[in-house]
Amino acid sequence: MTDTPNAAAFVVLEAFEHVHPDRCAEYEAAGIEIDNKVKETEPGMVVHALTRVSEGPDAVVYRWLEIFDGADALVSHFDNPAVKAHIAKVSESILVKPTDLVLYTSWSDDEKAIWNARLGGSLTFAPVRAGYYLTR
Protein backbone atom coordinates (compact mmCIF):
# COMPACT_ATOMS: atom_id res chain seq x y z
CA MET A 1 0.00 0.00 0.00
CA THR A 2 2.90 2.39 0.65
CA ASP A 3 3.44 3.10 -3.01
CA THR A 4 3.59 6.89 -2.87
CA PRO A 5 6.86 8.65 -1.93
CA ASN A 6 5.84 9.93 1.52
CA ALA A 7 3.47 7.14 2.55
CA ALA A 8 5.80 5.83 5.29
CA ALA A 9 5.93 9.17 7.15
CA PHE A 10 3.75 9.80 10.20
CA VAL A 11 0.21 10.95 9.42
CA VAL A 12 -1.79 13.14 11.81
CA LEU A 13 -5.58 13.17 11.73
CA GLU A 14 -8.04 15.31 13.63
CA ALA A 15 -11.64 14.11 13.66
CA PHE A 16 -14.10 16.72 14.90
CA GLU A 17 -17.39 15.23 16.06
CA HIS A 18 -20.41 17.38 16.86
CA VAL A 19 -22.37 15.65 19.62
CA HIS A 20 -25.94 16.33 20.74
CA PRO A 21 -25.60 18.03 24.17
CA ASP A 22 -27.84 15.43 25.82
CA ARG A 23 -25.74 12.52 24.50
CA CYS A 24 -22.25 13.43 25.81
CA ALA A 25 -22.08 10.73 28.49
CA GLU A 26 -23.05 8.06 25.97
CA TYR A 27 -20.58 9.45 23.43
CA GLU A 28 -17.73 9.49 25.94
CA ALA A 29 -18.49 5.91 26.99
CA ALA A 30 -18.38 4.87 23.33
CA GLY A 31 -15.09 6.77 23.04
CA ILE A 32 -13.52 4.75 25.84
CA GLU A 33 -14.76 1.53 24.25
CA ILE A 34 -13.35 2.30 20.78
CA ASP A 35 -10.13 3.61 22.31
CA ASN A 36 -9.55 0.24 23.95
CA LYS A 37 -10.37 -1.67 20.76
CA VAL A 38 -8.05 0.50 18.65
CA LYS A 39 -5.23 0.02 21.16
CA GLU A 40 -5.70 -3.77 20.92
CA THR A 41 -6.03 -4.03 17.14
CA GLU A 42 -3.96 -1.23 15.57
CA PRO A 43 -0.23 -1.37 16.27
CA GLY A 44 0.32 1.50 13.82
CA MET A 45 -1.75 3.93 15.90
CA VAL A 46 0.84 5.98 17.80
CA VAL A 47 -1.59 8.39 19.53
CA HIS A 48 -5.37 8.08 19.98
CA ALA A 49 -6.75 10.85 22.21
CA LEU A 50 -10.24 12.29 22.67
CA THR A 51 -10.73 15.84 23.93
CA ARG A 52 -13.75 18.10 24.41
CA VAL A 53 -12.99 21.33 22.55
CA SER A 54 -16.13 23.48 22.66
CA GLU A 55 -19.70 23.61 23.87
CA GLY A 56 -22.73 25.32 22.38
CA PRO A 57 -26.48 25.07 22.70
CA ASP A 58 -26.77 22.81 19.65
CA ALA A 59 -23.62 20.70 19.92
CA VAL A 60 -20.60 19.79 22.00
CA VAL A 61 -17.53 19.41 19.80
CA TYR A 62 -15.03 16.66 20.53
CA ARG A 63 -11.73 16.10 18.78
CA TRP A 64 -9.99 12.81 18.19
CA LEU A 65 -6.26 13.37 17.72
CA GLU A 66 -4.84 10.37 15.91
CA ILE A 67 -1.23 9.88 14.87
CA PHE A 68 -0.43 7.02 12.54
CA ASP A 69 2.87 5.33 11.77
CA GLY A 70 2.42 5.86 8.03
CA ALA A 71 -0.34 5.60 5.47
CA ASP A 72 -0.77 1.85 5.89
CA ALA A 73 -1.70 2.41 9.54
CA LEU A 74 -4.22 5.04 8.44
CA VAL A 75 -5.77 2.59 5.98
CA SER A 76 -5.89 -0.08 8.70
CA HIS A 77 -7.81 2.34 10.90
CA PHE A 78 -10.34 3.14 8.18
CA ASP A 79 -10.73 -0.59 7.47
CA ASN A 80 -10.97 -1.69 11.13
CA PRO A 81 -14.38 -3.36 11.70
CA ALA A 82 -14.52 -1.98 15.26
CA VAL A 83 -13.99 1.56 13.97
CA LYS A 84 -16.65 1.09 11.30
CA ALA A 85 -19.10 -0.15 13.95
CA HIS A 86 -18.24 2.79 16.23
CA ILE A 87 -18.83 5.29 13.42
CA ALA A 88 -22.17 3.70 12.59
CA LYS A 89 -23.21 3.74 16.26
CA VAL A 90 -22.41 7.40 16.93
CA SER A 91 -23.66 8.57 13.54
CA GLU A 92 -27.04 6.97 14.12
CA SER A 93 -28.30 9.31 16.85
CA ILE A 94 -25.44 10.81 18.87
CA LEU A 95 -23.85 13.13 16.31
CA VAL A 96 -25.74 16.16 15.04
CA LYS A 97 -23.72 16.37 11.79
CA PRO A 98 -21.11 14.33 9.92
CA THR A 99 -17.58 14.14 11.29
CA ASP A 100 -15.01 16.60 9.92
CA LEU A 101 -11.72 14.85 9.09
CA VAL A 102 -8.54 16.92 8.77
CA LEU A 103 -5.20 15.34 7.84
CA TYR A 104 -1.74 16.78 8.35
CA THR A 105 0.77 15.12 6.04
CA SER A 106 3.96 15.66 4.06
CA TRP A 107 2.19 14.39 0.95
CA SER A 108 2.31 16.21 -2.36
CA ASP A 109 -0.96 17.35 -3.92
CA ASP A 110 -0.87 14.30 -6.19
CA GLU A 111 -0.37 11.98 -3.20
CA LYS A 112 -3.22 13.71 -1.34
CA ALA A 113 -5.53 13.09 -4.30
CA ILE A 114 -4.53 9.42 -4.47
CA TRP A 115 -5.01 8.81 -0.74
CA ASN A 116 -8.23 10.81 -0.56
CA ALA A 117 -9.68 8.66 -3.33
CA ARG A 118 -8.50 5.47 -1.58
CA LEU A 119 -10.06 6.56 1.72
CA GLY A 120 -13.49 7.59 0.50
CA GLY A 121 -13.01 11.15 -0.73
CA SER A 122 -14.15 12.98 2.42
CA LEU A 123 -10.77 14.16 3.74
CA THR A 124 -9.64 17.75 4.22
CA PHE A 125 -5.93 18.47 4.27
CA ALA A 126 -4.58 21.14 6.60
CA PRO A 127 -2.56 23.81 4.81
CA VAL A 128 0.71 23.08 6.62
CA ARG A 129 3.18 25.94 6.11
CA ALA A 130 6.10 24.56 8.09
CA GLY A 131 6.88 21.35 9.92
CA TYR A 132 8.16 17.85 9.42
CA TYR A 133 6.96 14.26 9.61
CA LEU A 134 9.22 11.52 10.87
CA THR A 135 9.54 8.13 9.25
CA ARG A 136 10.40 5.12 11.39
N, C-alpha and C positions, 0 to 999 in steps of 0.2 A: 504494500500500500504506500510505502514511503518513496514514491517515484517522482516527487517534485524536489527541487534543490534544497529547500529549507524545511522539509517535512519532519526532520528529526529534532529540530529545535523545540524548546518548550513552547507551549501554547497556553494563553491565559484567556479564560472565558468568564464573563459576568452575565448571569441570568437574573433579570429583574422580574419579579413576580408580584402582581397586584392582587392582594388578598382582600376578600370581603371582611370588613371590620369585625363582624360577629363570628368569623371562622378562624381566627388567629391561633387559638389553642389547638384546634384540629390540624391546621397547617403545620404548626411547629412540631407536633407529634409525628406527623408524616415525614417531616424533615429529618428528625432523629432516626426514624426507621430507614429511610433511603440512605442516609449518611452511613449507617452501619452496613447496609448491603453493598454500597459502593466500596467501602473500605475492604470488605471481604472478597469482592469479585473483580476489582480493577487495580492491579498493581501499578499501572501507569498513571494513576491519579495521585499527584504529589500533594495537592492541597484541595480540600473540599470543605468550605466554611459558609455557614448561613448567618447573615446579619439582618437586622431590622433597620432600614435606612430612613423611612419617613412614614408619617401618619397623616391621614386626611379623613374627612367625613365619608368619603366614598370608597377608600381603599387604604390599606396598609401595605407599603412597599418593602419587600424583602429582597436581598441580593445574595445569590450564590456566587462565591468566588471559587473558581475551579482552575487549577493549574495542572496541565497535562505534560507528561514526558514525551512530547512529540505528537504528530498527527495521528499515528496509529492508536494512541491512547484516547485521543478525542473520538475517533471512529468507534472504538470499543465502548465508550460511554454512550454514544448515540444508539448503538446497537444492543446495549445491555437490556435484557428483558425486564429486570427490576426497575430500571430507569423509565422504560416505556410504560410500565404499569403505574409507576408513581405519577408520571405526567398525565396519564389518562385519569387517574383518581383526582388529582387536584384541579384539573381542567374542567371536570364534570360539574362541580358546584362550589368550589372554594375560591377559585380565581375569578376576578371580575373582568379580565381581558387577557388576551394571549401574552405569553412570556416574551420579553424582549431579550434577545441574545446578542451580546457584543463580544467580539473576539479581538485580542491583541496578539499580533503575530509579526514575524519578520518576512512574511510571504510577499512576493511581488504581486502586482495586480492580476497577472495571469494565473498565478498559484491560487490567489483568493477566489477567482472565478471557478477554477477547477474544484477546489474544496467546497465552496458554497454549493455547487451543483451536486457533488457527492453527498452532502449532508442535508439536502432537502431544500436549499434555496432561501432559507429564512434568516440567514446570518447578516449581521451588521459588523463592519470592521472599524475599529477605533482609528482615527487619524493620528497615529503615533508619529511624533515629530523628532523624538530622540529616544534612545534606549537600546537595549540589547537583549538577546534571548540565548541562553546557554543551550548547548547540546551535550548530552552525556555520552 
